[in-house]
Amino acid sequence: MFDDLIKSSGKKTVRRSPDVTATSQTPKSTKFGSGNSQSLESQLSNKDSQGSSGSSLISRLQNRYKRGIAAASQNITQLTTQVTQDVQKDRLDHVKKLADSIVKKDCLTDLMPSMDTGFYGLPDSVREALERLRGIKKLYDWQDTCLRLPSLRERRNLIYTCPTSGGKTLVAEILILRELLLRRKDCILILPFVSLVQEKIRGMSELAVELDFLVEEYAGSRGSYPPKKRQKRKSLYVATIEKANGLINSLIEVNRLESIGLCVVDELHMLGEAGRGATLEMSLTKLLLANRNTQLIGMSATLNNMDDLARFLNAEVYSNDYRPVELDEYVKMGEDLFKVDPRPLPIEEKLKHSRTLNYNYDATLKNRDPDYLTGLLLEVIPKYSCLIFCSSKRNCESVAQLVCTFMPRSLKEVKKEERDALCNEIRDNCGHLCPILSSTLIYGVAYHHSGLTMDERKLIEEAYVLGTLCCIICTSTLAAGINLPAKRVIIRAPYVGLSLLGSSQYRQMIGRAGRAGIDTSGESILIIQPKDRKKVETIVAGPSTCCESKLNVQDGTAMRKLVLNLIGIKLASNVQEVYDAVQTTLYAKQHKEKTVLSACNAALSSLSDLKLVIQKCNSEGVTRLEVSELGIAAYKGTINVDIANKLYEDLYAAQRALSVQNYLHLIYLITPYELVSQVNVDWSLMFDMHGRLGEPDSHVADAVGVSERFLHRMTINSKKNLKLENVHIRFFIALMLYDLYREMPVWQVADKYHQNRGFVQSMLQSAISFASCVYNFSKELEQLWAYSILYEQFMKKFSLCARPELNALMELPGVKIGKARLLYKAGFATLQQIAFSEPQELVTKVDYMSRAQARQLKASATLLIHEKSESLRAEADAVIALPTPVPAVSP
């Protein structure tokens, strides 16, 4: 083959010594053998007839012969090398063109196992792991159909819908596993809440250890920008909406977005929610603009304008109404229960009388419980489970107390040992047990809302799943959170707060009715008063909610943030490119072009006024948009553009008198501005606390502008000064955060400052997230260099608020200080000790540890060790890698 390639190289000119000149019409190898060698042999054959002059001639001819051979050999070598290089170049060019076509057409799908091969193209080990770890032996028909859709075979974007509890998540997980294991690409999974992120990481940990991939948390202060490179394993980034936005920005900036093969969005309908919805829209817009090869998958509730979302994501839509358990819907009015006919009928025909309730209530009970909640509940518990949705947090607590007041005392003996253990576990983990929970848990009943701490909510949820609790009385947020199915779901009133319950919210709540694999059917009961009868049709039979973009609400804040991001990460460099980019948003799909252009102009004008974006003209007179130094800090720190200037001014001014005797001043500076409107301050309490401040804390109060005179005026309800009031409220919040930083339990802080304990913990999470933003913000500004150093040391301890010996344990997803203390007390002080232990050992040694929890904990620890080892391996490879040549500098 090599000879053939040489022959095809065409005519070559061979250089010879000055005494021998020849022009080759054929390759050197053939010319050299047939020409010169024959003439030299003829001359040498007559050497005996020559005299001394002949000897001289022979000598000269021999020398020429040797030189000719050497020259010819060198030329053959050069030609061979040249031809080889040409061939290799041709082959490389061919391979490059093929690779480009694969990228453009995404033909890599053709190289992967087909969805029809084995377990949707995945190795048998995946099917075996799902069966062993999740008990999944067979997929539902709709899941199988969805996974075999042409759009997924060809890696096109897809939005799919299915009723709550229908199994949407498993489809997404199989697609993620294909991407991680077959295409060898990283994935992003976007979830709406921190609790769901941590729950998903725990749920995926065993699978990740078994199948050798990483699961990384991006929530609160967790997660690095850009993510660390991994040498061996691929990563699934599980992120909140806010953290996903920063993650995508960082990947675009360092040209690594192509490493993301798939992005899955759970609760895609949250695009229509103010705040987070706009942030999600920004993230998806940037993905669509920066890398068309990243596949987008959205899981959504049924919406009335699904076509808008499909056009936005350039996606196909697959809908299915399958429920693994049959659902019977009822509406209760007075003492009558009506069954809802699922067929599309007028409301008068849709409600069919089912039965009249008769629970033999006495006068006292009927007066206290006119809705018959206790009777409806006792029809199903303790044998089955029940969820009761209430319109407010206060209502949840009062209903829990009400139903337990009239429950048979015999119910206190059901699972008594497990319920007593639950009470003790809450005390040990949270430091306190709420008096209301203390009186209801013994009946198997608990309330659940945002006023509880995350630890309390998690323990209540786990107890319900295990069957220790049989009833949870909750707000609507539980319907959007962790999946807690029940035999019966009761909606006490058709309201959420003061707003009428929407059709989509109603569907989400009743979707919890029926436990797959346990119940053959589920029931939902909506309780309404006669005055609300006309509203039933809107809720029960009304159209699905429409998802409207929130990108340009709240005075255009989100639009300004999007435009700043687009210019900052160089997806747009002039006004026209900004217009073109914004035209790809959901907002643009739902509004006229003139409206969109007006919103763009307003955003650009505001960013210019805020000095976050500047215009520059080059030598050719072309105007370009650039982000200012402050603008870079704002988008890299994911800071709200409207507070970027204020944050800079506050940080810059504080440097003149920054107190570092303790951390109070630093904590004040990372106290989120938006929390000010969420706190009800007891001004008399703050006045007393200010008078008792020690010298270092008093110095900080003076430095930030807190005055005793103003506090005294506020205690007597004098005329308010909003600017000063905000400073004092922010300092009040900083004092709470400072106590939490010094490891004061949440319960004690809540009591000390007269606040709701759930709010205190939520406030801490907000401050931790904002601290991360301020740290990244200050890193980009040379004038604020001191903060980047100070906050780097401060961040980790603040995010954990625990003793140093517990830090390693609290890296585990969902492990808070109470659980960390129990692990440490049992002798498990490091990740390695947990990872290399057996689940049974954890169950035996650690209080309140179930086997399922032990398995998840062991897998989470193993996964973190894998993640750390991958990081160290990448650092080591970087250290021993060949250095990049540095161009010589002329003296």
Secondary structure, DSSP 8 states (H G I E B T S, - for coil): -HHHHHHTT--------TT-----SS-HHHHHHHTHHHHHHHHHHTGGG--HHHHHHHHHHHHHHHHHHHHHHHHHHHHHHHHHHHHHHHHHHHHHHHHHHHHHHTTHHHHS--TTTTBTTB-HHHHHHHHHHH---S--HHHHHHHT-HHHHTT--EEEE--TTS-HHHHHHHHHHHHHHTS--EEEEEES-HHHHHHHHHHHHHHHHHHT-EEEEESTT-S-SS----SS--EEEEEEHHHHHHHHHHHHHTT-GGGEEEEEESSGGGGGSTTHHHHHHHHHHHHHHH-TTSEEEEEE---TTHHHHHHHHT-EEEE----SSEEEEEEEETTEEEEE--SS--HHHHEEEEEE------HHHHHH-TT-HHHHHHTTTTTS-EEEE-SSHHHHHHHHHHHHHTS-GGGGGTTHHHHHHHHHHHHHHHS---HHHHHHGGGTEEEESTTS-HHHHHHHHHHHHHTS--EEEE-GGGGGSS---BSEEEESSSEETTEE--HHHHHHHHTTBS-TTT-SEEEEEEEE-GGGGGGHIIIIIS--------TT-GGGHHHHHHHHHHHHTTS--SHHHHHHHHTTSHHHHHS-HHHHHHHHHHHHHHHHHTTSEEEEE-TT--EEEEE-HHHHHHHHTT--GGGHHHHHHHHHHHGGG---SSSHHHHHHTS-GGGGGG----HHHHHHHHHT--HHHHHHHHHHT--HHHHHHHHTT----HHHHHHHHHHHHHHHHHHHHTT--HHHHHHHHT--HHHHHHHHHHHHHHHHHHHHHHHT-GGGHHHHHHHHHHHHHHHH-S-GGGTTGGGSTT--HHHHHHHHHTT--SHHHHHTS-HHHHHHHSTT--HHHHHHHHHHHHHHHHHHHHHHHHHHHHHHS----------
